[in-house]
Amino acid sequence: MTTCDRLLKYVRVHTTSDEDSDSTPSTARQFDLARMLQDELKEMGIDS
């Protein structure tokens, strides 16, 4: 997957914040993006 493909994949994830939320991230969809990034980093061999 090219860098451009990855970027396009990320920007397609709906991550609009919830202004009324007291938590961070403020929506479950923001967690979806975080999990996606985590999985891809693990696939690249980068692990915490």
C-alpha positions as CSV (number, residue, x, y, z in Angstrom):
1,M,0.0,0.0,0.0
2,T,1.4,3.4,-1.0
3,T,1.7,6.3,1.4
4,C,-1.0,8.1,-0.6
5,D,-3.3,5.0,-0.3
6,R,-2.8,5.0,3.5
7,L,-3.6,8.7,3.8
8,L,-6.8,8.3,1.8
9,K,-7.8,5.3,4.0
10,Y,-7.3,7.4,7.1
11,V,-9.2,10.5,5.9
12,R,-12.2,8.3,5.1
13,V,-12.7,7.5,8.8
14,H,-15.4,9.7,10.2
15,T,-13.7,11.3,13.3
16,T,-15.7,14.4,13.9
17,S,-15.6,15.2,17.6
18,D,-18.6,15.4,20.0
19,E,-18.5,18.8,21.5
20,D,-20.8,17.6,24.3
21,S,-18.6,14.8,25.4
22,D,-16.4,15.0,28.5
23,S,-14.1,12.2,27.3
24,T,-11.1,12.1,25.1
25,P,-11.3,10.9,22.4
26,S,-14.9,12.1,22.3
27,T,-16.4,9.4,20.0
28,A,-16.0,5.7,19.3
29,R,-15.1,6.5,15.7
30,Q,-12.0,8.3,16.9
31,F,-11.0,5.1,18.7
32,D,-11.6,3.2,15.4
33,L,-8.9,5.3,13.7
34,A,-6.5,4.8,16.6
35,R,-7.0,1.0,16.4
36,M,-6.5,1.1,12.7
37,L,-3.2,3.0,13.1
38,Q,-2.1,0.6,15.9
39,D,-2.7,-2.4,13.8
40,E,-0.8,-1.0,10.8
41,L,2.2,-0.1,13.0
42,K,2.2,-3.6,14.4
43,E,2.2,-5.0,10.9
44,M,5.3,-2.8,10.2
45,G,7.0,-4.3,13.2
46,I,6.6,-1.3,15.4
47,D,5.3,-2.4,18.8
48,S,5.0,-0.8,22.2
